[in-house]
Structures are given as structure tokens and as C-alpha cells.
Amino acid sequence: MINDIMKLITVKRETKDEKRFTPKMGELITKVTYIKMQFLSVPFKTLHKYRETYYGEIKDCADCRLQA
């Protein structure tokens, strides 16, 4: 029973290019990785999102905001 339910819920990782704005660097285009939970292949919750900086560091997306 539990294994059948676990097969319905999956976790997917998806990477997209997005425009971001940071006060120090200004506007930049970076790759943002989303980790999403899916139920029957329909995403319903974003568990985490992070981005890789120019220098290779991994940062949480909460420290920058979307470009309007």
C-alpha cells in the first residue's frame, strides 16, 4: 500500500535560465534549479530553488529578487 502511494509522488529537478537582479552585480542571467514535488506528473509544490554563481558557488534564490 505504501509503495503504491510512493510511486504516485515523485521529485523532479528542472533547470531554467532566468533574469535575476542583485544590488551588487545588477542584472544577470543565471541558471536556476527548481526541485519540485509531483503527483501523477503534475507539479504541486516547489521544495527548493537555488542558483549557481559566476564563481561556481551554490546560493539560495532568497538572496536575490526577480527582475521586473
Chimera marker file (.cmm) of the C-alpha trace (Angstrom):
<marker_set name="trace">
<marker id="1" x="0.000" y="0.000" z="0.000" r="1" g="1" b="0" radius="0.5"/>
<marker id="2" x="2.742" y="2.479" z="0.967" r="1" g="1" b="0" radius="0.5"/>
<marker id="3" x="4.828" y="1.589" z="-2.105" r="1" g="1" b="0" radius="0.5"/>
<marker id="4" x="1.867" y="2.285" z="-4.398" r="1" g="1" b="0" radius="0.5"/>
<marker id="5" x="1.444" y="5.762" z="-2.891" r="1" g="1" b="0" radius="0.5"/>
<marker id="6" x="5.183" y="6.458" z="-3.166" r="1" g="1" b="0" radius="0.5"/>
<marker id="7" x="5.054" y="5.693" z="-6.897" r="1" g="1" b="0" radius="0.5"/>
<marker id="8" x="2.401" y="8.385" z="-7.375" r="1" g="1" b="0" radius="0.5"/>
<marker id="9" x="4.539" y="11.080" z="-5.738" r="1" g="1" b="0" radius="0.5"/>
<marker id="10" x="7.849" y="11.888" z="-7.456" r="1" g="1" b="0" radius="0.5"/>
<marker id="11" x="10.512" y="14.567" z="-7.077" r="1" g="1" b="0" radius="0.5"/>
<marker id="12" x="11.844" y="16.280" z="-10.233" r="1" g="1" b="0" radius="0.5"/>
<marker id="13" x="14.765" y="18.634" z="-10.741" r="1" g="1" b="0" radius="0.5"/>
<marker id="14" x="14.497" y="21.218" z="-13.525" r="1" g="1" b="0" radius="0.5"/>
<marker id="15" x="16.999" y="23.893" z="-14.595" r="1" g="1" b="0" radius="0.5"/>
<marker id="16" x="15.967" y="27.081" z="-16.416" r="1" g="1" b="0" radius="0.5"/>
<marker id="17" x="17.718" y="30.297" z="-17.444" r="1" g="1" b="0" radius="0.5"/>
<marker id="18" x="16.272" y="33.303" z="-15.627" r="1" g="1" b="0" radius="0.5"/>
<marker id="19" x="16.948" y="37.011" z="-15.311" r="1" g="1" b="0" radius="0.5"/>
<marker id="20" x="17.939" y="37.938" z="-11.761" r="1" g="1" b="0" radius="0.5"/>
<marker id="21" x="18.857" y="41.216" z="-10.117" r="1" g="1" b="0" radius="0.5"/>
<marker id="22" x="21.310" y="41.625" z="-7.257" r="1" g="1" b="0" radius="0.5"/>
<marker id="23" x="22.205" y="45.004" z="-5.726" r="1" g="1" b="0" radius="0.5"/>
<marker id="24" x="25.958" y="44.394" z="-6.053" r="1" g="1" b="0" radius="0.5"/>
<marker id="25" x="26.110" y="42.974" z="-9.597" r="1" g="1" b="0" radius="0.5"/>
<marker id="26" x="22.945" y="44.379" z="-11.175" r="1" g="1" b="0" radius="0.5"/>
<marker id="27" x="21.049" y="42.320" z="-13.738" r="1" g="1" b="0" radius="0.5"/>
<marker id="28" x="22.363" y="38.887" z="-14.633" r="1" g="1" b="0" radius="0.5"/>
<marker id="29" x="21.095" y="35.811" z="-16.450" r="1" g="1" b="0" radius="0.5"/>
<marker id="30" x="21.720" y="32.664" z="-14.435" r="1" g="1" b="0" radius="0.5"/>
<marker id="31" x="20.682" y="29.027" z="-14.355" r="1" g="1" b="0" radius="0.5"/>
<marker id="32" x="18.111" y="28.401" z="-11.613" r="1" g="1" b="0" radius="0.5"/>
<marker id="33" x="17.409" y="24.841" z="-10.498" r="1" g="1" b="0" radius="0.5"/>
<marker id="34" x="13.974" y="24.008" z="-9.118" r="1" g="1" b="0" radius="0.5"/>
<marker id="35" x="13.282" y="20.876" z="-7.090" r="1" g="1" b="0" radius="0.5"/>
<marker id="36" x="9.555" y="20.163" z="-7.389" r="1" g="1" b="0" radius="0.5"/>
<marker id="37" x="7.291" y="17.502" z="-5.945" r="1" g="1" b="0" radius="0.5"/>
<marker id="38" x="4.867" y="15.973" z="-8.436" r="1" g="1" b="0" radius="0.5"/>
<marker id="39" x="1.683" y="13.989" z="-8.010" r="1" g="1" b="0" radius="0.5"/>
<marker id="40" x="0.731" y="11.985" z="-11.129" r="1" g="1" b="0" radius="0.5"/>
<marker id="41" x="3.262" y="14.044" z="-13.165" r="1" g="1" b="0" radius="0.5"/>
<marker id="42" x="1.605" y="17.349" z="-12.164" r="1" g="1" b="0" radius="0.5"/>
<marker id="43" x="3.872" y="19.641" z="-10.116" r="1" g="1" b="0" radius="0.5"/>
<marker id="44" x="2.180" y="20.891" z="-6.966" r="1" g="1" b="0" radius="0.5"/>
<marker id="45" x="4.937" y="22.090" z="-4.638" r="1" g="1" b="0" radius="0.5"/>
<marker id="46" x="8.386" y="23.633" z="-5.042" r="1" g="1" b="0" radius="0.5"/>
<marker id="47" x="10.643" y="22.165" z="-2.390" r="1" g="1" b="0" radius="0.5"/>
<marker id="48" x="13.754" y="24.240" z="-3.072" r="1" g="1" b="0" radius="0.5"/>
<marker id="49" x="15.293" y="26.520" z="-5.682" r="1" g="1" b="0" radius="0.5"/>
<marker id="50" x="18.907" y="27.502" z="-5.969" r="1" g="1" b="0" radius="0.5"/>
<marker id="51" x="21.303" y="29.036" z="-8.448" r="1" g="1" b="0" radius="0.5"/>
<marker id="52" x="24.958" y="28.731" z="-9.332" r="1" g="1" b="0" radius="0.5"/>
<marker id="53" x="27.009" y="31.929" z="-9.279" r="1" g="1" b="0" radius="0.5"/>
<marker id="54" x="29.624" y="33.046" z="-11.785" r="1" g="1" b="0" radius="0.5"/>
<marker id="55" x="32.320" y="31.733" z="-9.440" r="1" g="1" b="0" radius="0.5"/>
<marker id="56" x="30.732" y="28.287" z="-9.042" r="1" g="1" b="0" radius="0.5"/>
<marker id="57" x="29.145" y="28.819" z="-5.607" r="1" g="1" b="0" radius="0.5"/>
<marker id="58" x="25.658" y="27.462" z="-4.951" r="1" g="1" b="0" radius="0.5"/>
<marker id="59" x="23.280" y="30.072" z="-3.468" r="1" g="1" b="0" radius="0.5"/>
<marker id="60" x="19.673" y="30.043" z="-2.373" r="1" g="1" b="0" radius="0.5"/>
<marker id="61" x="17.389" y="32.200" z="-4.527" r="1" g="1" b="0" radius="0.5"/>
<marker id="62" x="16.056" y="34.088" z="-1.498" r="1" g="1" b="0" radius="0.5"/>
<marker id="63" x="19.083" y="36.454" z="-1.549" r="1" g="1" b="0" radius="0.5"/>
<marker id="64" x="18.175" y="37.963" z="-4.947" r="1" g="1" b="0" radius="0.5"/>
<marker id="65" x="14.922" y="39.106" z="-6.454" r="1" g="1" b="0" radius="0.5"/>
<marker id="66" x="13.374" y="38.705" z="-9.892" r="1" g="1" b="0" radius="0.5"/>
<marker id="67" x="13.863" y="41.450" z="-12.445" r="1" g="1" b="0" radius="0.5"/>
<marker id="68" x="10.527" y="43.202" z="-13.044" r="1" g="1" b="0" radius="0.5"/>
<link id1="1" id2="2" r="1" g="1" b="0" radius="0.2"/>
<link id1="2" id2="3" r="1" g="1" b="0" radius="0.2"/>
<link id1="3" id2="4" r="1" g="1" b="0" radius="0.2"/>
<link id1="4" id2="5" r="1" g="1" b="0" radius="0.2"/>
<link id1="5" id2="6" r="1" g="1" b="0" radius="0.2"/>
<link id1="6" id2="7" r="1" g="1" b="0" radius="0.2"/>
<link id1="7" id2="8" r="1" g="1" b="0" radius="0.2"/>
<link id1="8" id2="9" r="1" g="1" b="0" radius="0.2"/>
<link id1="9" id2="10" r="1" g="1" b="0" radius="0.2"/>
<link id1="10" id2="11" r="1" g="1" b="0" radius="0.2"/>
<link id1="11" id2="12" r="1" g="1" b="0" radius="0.2"/>
<link id1="12" id2="13" r="1" g="1" b="0" radius="0.2"/>
<link id1="13" id2="14" r="1" g="1" b="0" radius="0.2"/>
<link id1="14" id2="15" r="1" g="1" b="0" radius="0.2"/>
<link id1="15" id2="16" r="1" g="1" b="0" radius="0.2"/>
<link id1="16" id2="17" r="1" g="1" b="0" radius="0.2"/>
<link id1="17" id2="18" r="1" g="1" b="0" radius="0.2"/>
<link id1="18" id2="19" r="1" g="1" b="0" radius="0.2"/>
<link id1="19" id2="20" r="1" g="1" b="0" radius="0.2"/>
<link id1="20" id2="21" r="1" g="1" b="0" radius="0.2"/>
<link id1="21" id2="22" r="1" g="1" b="0" radius="0.2"/>
<link id1="22" id2="23" r="1" g="1" b="0" radius="0.2"/>
<link id1="23" id2="24" r="1" g="1" b="0" radius="0.2"/>
<link id1="24" id2="25" r="1" g="1" b="0" radius="0.2"/>
<link id1="25" id2="26" r="1" g="1" b="0" radius="0.2"/>
<link id1="26" id2="27" r="1" g="1" b="0" radius="0.2"/>
<link id1="27" id2="28" r="1" g="1" b="0" radius="0.2"/>
<link id1="28" id2="29" r="1" g="1" b="0" radius="0.2"/>
<link id1="29" id2="30" r="1" g="1" b="0" radius="0.2"/>
<link id1="30" id2="31" r="1" g="1" b="0" radius="0.2"/>
<link id1="31" id2="32" r="1" g="1" b="0" radius="0.2"/>
<link id1="32" id2="33" r="1" g="1" b="0" radius="0.2"/>
<link id1="33" id2="34" r="1" g="1" b="0" radius="0.2"/>
<link id1="34" id2="35" r="1" g="1" b="0" radius="0.2"/>
<link id1="35" id2="36" r="1" g="1" b="0" radius="0.2"/>
<link id1="36" id2="37" r="1" g="1" b="0" radius="0.2"/>
<link id1="37" id2="38" r="1" g="1" b="0" radius="0.2"/>
<link id1="38" id2="39" r="1" g="1" b="0" radius="0.2"/>
<link id1="39" id2="40" r="1" g="1" b="0" radius="0.2"/>
<link id1="40" id2="41" r="1" g="1" b="0" radius="0.2"/>
<link id1="41" id2="42" r="1" g="1" b="0" radius="0.2"/>
<link id1="42" id2="43" r="1" g="1" b="0" radius="0.2"/>
<link id1="43" id2="44" r="1" g="1" b="0" radius="0.2"/>
<link id1="44" id2="45" r="1" g="1" b="0" radius="0.2"/>
<link id1="45" id2="46" r="1" g="1" b="0" radius="0.2"/>
<link id1="46" id2="47" r="1" g="1" b="0" radius="0.2"/>
<link id1="47" id2="48" r="1" g="1" b="0" radius="0.2"/>
<link id1="48" id2="49" r="1" g="1" b="0" radius="0.2"/>
<link id1="49" id2="50" r="1" g="1" b="0" radius="0.2"/>
<link id1="50" id2="51" r="1" g="1" b="0" radius="0.2"/>
<link id1="51" id2="52" r="1" g="1" b="0" radius="0.2"/>
<link id1="52" id2="53" r="1" g="1" b="0" radius="0.2"/>
<link id1="53" id2="54" r="1" g="1" b="0" radius="0.2"/>
<link id1="54" id2="55" r="1" g="1" b="0" radius="0.2"/>
<link id1="55" id2="56" r="1" g="1" b="0" radius="0.2"/>
<link id1="56" id2="57" r="1" g="1" b="0" radius="0.2"/>
<link id1="57" id2="58" r="1" g="1" b="0" radius="0.2"/>
<link id1="58" id2="59" r="1" g="1" b="0" radius="0.2"/>
<link id1="59" id2="60" r="1" g="1" b="0" radius="0.2"/>
<link id1="60" id2="61" r="1" g="1" b="0" radius="0.2"/>
<link id1="61" id2="62" r="1" g="1" b="0" radius="0.2"/>
<link id1="62" id2="63" r="1" g="1" b="0" radius="0.2"/>
<link id1="63" id2="64" r="1" g="1" b="0" radius="0.2"/>
<link id1="64" id2="65" r="1" g="1" b="0" radius="0.2"/>
<link id1="65" id2="66" r="1" g="1" b="0" radius="0.2"/>
<link id1="66" id2="67" r="1" g="1" b="0" radius="0.2"/>
<link id1="67" id2="68" r="1" g="1" b="0" radius="0.2"/>
</marker_set>
